[in-house]
């Protein structure tokens, strides 16, 4: 009775293996978070690699959900090669065999800031979220998370990321927990209950976003008065003339990494692309059009880059809370499930 399923599985595997040479002929495909930043990456990082090597690069966007990547690997039908990945997903995916080990004979490991490399990842950009609002609509706004929670003093809807990570840290700080104590408190049942209770207090005033551009769109449309959004997008809008107030004292930040998907037929070219994208010259070009926070030390610490980009996160990182990757690896699945249940009740 088992013979037919086994034969079908063998046939499927053979078909997949037979298709591998054809897949290798497709363009090298890089995947990032989309939006204006990816448009700038295309011009400064991806296309410059093609000019330097002759290797064609296609790019597409995703929402940082690694589920489709896991499915590709399990199905042995990998159509993405190089992906921009958040730290917890990278470490978990590396352990689960979703990503290749970085070939440090190709990628220069000594060029990165401390914490900028892992077994399967090479540091791409630092990112963060912080409170901002439209100064043309509101002359004043919350200067910390306690004030962000004060709907009497600062009336109007607020928007936070739809997820436990970052949202629960913010809720605890709004409830008076010092930034240095957030993860110790959040690791306890009492601390978790405290975070959700804080969310309950202003739930009628909360709106949750999923895409990185949504906080700006919501603020611009007047649908929310105050937002927690990505500082890179907010800073770039300010550079373009937007009258946003950006509160660096509410910064939460982390690093994203470039990784190669396990089983990619273009893995070798993917390693060369990562080496190119983390080298100083193309990154310097990117800093001229977008206030990113490079993980390549020579660019991140360049005085001219910092002076040219006063809104670059490197200039304000010491005022923020670094997101604890190890905490979210341990507690994330349960807290995300609990947050989803809280959101849907």
N, C-alpha and C positions, 0 to 999 in steps of 0.2 A: 504493500500500500504506500510505502514511502518512496518508491522508485521514481514515480513521475515528478514529484516536487524536486527531488534531487537532480533529475535530468534537466528540469527547467532552470534550476539555479545554476547548474553548470553551463547551460547554454547562454544564460544571461551574462555570466562572468566572462565567458569566451567572447561574447559580442562586445562587452565593455573593453576587454583587452585589445580586441581587434580594432576598436575605434580609437585607441590611444594615439597612433601616429597621425590620424586626421585631426584630433584635437590639438596636437602639438603645432599644427600649421596655423592655428588661429592667432590673432593678435594677443600679445601680452596684456592681460586685463588687471587693472588696479582699481580698487574699490575704497571709497572714503565716504565722508558724511554729507556730501552734496553742498548746495548753496554757493554763495559767492566765493567762499574760501576754496572750494574745489575748482571753480572756474580759474582762480588765480594759480592754484597748483598745476592745473593742466598746462598753462602757458609757461610757468617757470620751472616746474619739476619734470612733468611727463614729456612735454614736447622737446625740452632740451636734452633729455635722454635719447630720444629718437634721433635728434640731430647729431649727437655724439657717437651713437652706435649703429644707427640704421635700423634698430629694432622698433617696430611699430607698437604703440601703446594705445589701447582703448581704455576708457574709464567709465564707471557707473557709480551710483550712489546707493547707500543702504542706511538703515536707521540704527545701526550698531547692534542689531539683534543677530547673534551668531548662530541661531537655529538653522537658517538655510545653509550656512557653511558646514555645520555638522552633518546635515543631510547630504550635501554633495560628497563629503568624505566617505560617509557610510555607503552611499550608492556607487562609489568609485566613478563618479561623473563630475569631476571638478572643472568648473567653467570660470571660476575666479582664481587669480594667481596671487596677487599681493593685496592685502587688506589692512586698513587702519583700524586698530582694535583697542578697546579700553583695557586697562590693566587687569581687572579681575577676570575678564573673559579670556585674556591672553594666557594668564597663568593656568587657569582651569583647562583651557583648550590645549595648552602644551602638555599638561599631564595626561589628558585624554587622547592624545594623538591626533588632534585636529590641525595643528600647525607643525611645520618643519622646524628643526633646530636651525638657528641662524649659522650660516657658514662664515665664521669670523676670519677665515683666510681671504674672503672677498670683501666683507664689510669691516671697516676699521673700528675696532671696539674701543680704542683709546680716545676717540674723538668726542665721547658723550659726557654729559653731566653725570654726577653720582646718581645712581638709581635709574640711569637712562638705558640700561641694557638688561635683558633677561635671556634665558636659554633660547626662547623662540621669538624674541622681539628686539627691535632696534628703535630707540626713542625717536619719535617724529615731532610732536609738538606738545607743549604744555597747554592746558586749557582750564578754564574755571567758570564758575557762575557767581554772580553778585547781584545785589539789588540795584535797580535803576528805575527811573520814571521820566516822563516828558516834562521838562521845565517850562514849556510853553503852556501846558495845561495846569500844572501844579507848581506854585512858587516854592513849596517846601515839601519834603518827604521824609520817610524814615531813615535815620542814620545808622541803625543797627536792627537786629532781628526782633528785639523787644518792641521797638517802635513799629516795625513791620506788622506785628501782631495787634497793634493798638488801633482798632477800627474806629474808636471814638475820636481820637486826635487826628487820625489820617483816614477818613472814610473812603469807601470805594472797594472794588474787587481787587484781589491780588491773584497772581499766577505763580505756581510752582511746578517743578518737573513732576510728571506722572510716574512716580516710582518711589520706593523706600529710600534708596541711596540719595543722599543730599537732602531730601525732604525731612527725614527723621533727625539728622544732625541739626538742621535749621530749626525744627520744632523745639528741640531741647535748648538750643541757645536762646530762642525766644522765651523760653520758660525760665531763663536765668542760669543755665549751666555754662560755666566758662568753657571756652573753646578747648583748652588743654585737658578738660575733664570729659569731653563729649563721649569718646569711645569707651571709656571706663564705665560711665553711667549707662550708655546704650547697650552694653553687654549684659546688663542685669534685667531680670523680668520687671522690676520696679521702674527702671529707666525706660524700658520700652513702653510700658503702660503710660508713663509720664509723657512721652513723645506723642502718643496717639491721643491722649487727653488734651494736649496742647492743640493738636489739629482739630479736635472736636470743637474747641472754643470758637474758632473762626471759620468753621466749615462752610456756613452760608455765604461767606465772602470769598471762598477759594475757587479758582479755576485751575485746571491742570493741563499742562502742555506736553506734547510728545516730540514734536520736531523743533530743531534748534532755531528756526526763524520765527516760530509762532509767538514768543514773548514780544518781539519787536512789532509784529503785525497787530497783536492784541493791544499794545500800548498806543500804537499809531492810530488805531481805529477808535480809541477811547473805550474799548470793551473792558479793560482793566486799568486801574489807576497806578498800580505799582507791580513790578515784576521782578522775579529772579530769573536771569537769563545768562547766556554765554557771554563772557566779557569780550571775547574777540569780535563777535558780531556787533555788540553794543559799541565798542570802541571804534570799529570801522564806520558805523553809522554816524558817530560823533565827528569823525574825521571828514565825513561827507556833508556835514552841516546840521545834523540833528541836534536838538537842544536837550539831550539827555543828561540827567545827573546820575553818575555812576559811583556807587559807594564801595570803595575798595576795602573798607573794614569789614564788609560782609562776604569777602571772597572765600570760596571753597575751590580747591584746585587739585589737579592730578596730571599725569602724563598719558598720552596715547602712543601706541607703538605700531610700527610697520611689521607685518608678519607674512610669511608665505604659507599658503594652504597646503596641507599634507596631500600628496598625490598629484599636485599640479604638474602637468607636462612641461610647463615653462619655469620650473623651480630654479634652474641655474640662471636664467635671464632675470627672474624675480630677485634673486640675491644681488645681481649687478644693479638692478634698478634701485633697490634699497640703498646700496652703497652710494649711488649717484644722488638720491634724494636727501641723504643725510650729510653730504659733503658741503663745504661752506659756500662755494660759488652760487649754485642754484638757490640755496636757502637765503643768501643775501639778496638775490633778486626778489624772492618772495616777501622778505621784510620790507621792501620798498613799496609794496602795493597792499600789504595786509599786516596789521600789528600782531603777528604771531609770537609765540614764545618758544623758540627752537630748543631742542634738547641737545643739539650739537654745541659744545661748549664755546668754540671759537666765535660762533655767531651770537649765542645767548649773552656772552660777556663782552661783546664788541661795544666800546663806548659810543661809537657813531650810531650804531643800530639803536642803542638805548636812548640816545639823545634825539634821534629822528622819530622814535616811537614812544613818546612819553606815556601813552596809554598801553604799552606793551606790558604783559603781566609780570615779566621779570622785574620791572621797576616797583612792583607793589606786592610781590609774593610774600614778603616777610610779615605782611599785615593779615594774611589769610590762614585758613585751616587746610592742611593737606589731607585729602581723603585717604582713609586707611584701607589699603587694598586687602591686607590680611584679614581685617575685621570683616569685610564684605564677603570674602571667600568663605569664612566660617559661618557667619550669621545671615548672609544675604538671602539664600533660598527661603528660609523661614520668614524673614522679615518682608521679603517681596510678596510672598503668599499672604501674609497677614495684612499688608498694605492693600493688596488687591481685594481682599475680603472687606476691609474697612471701606474702601472706595465704593464697593458695589452694594453695601447694605442699605 
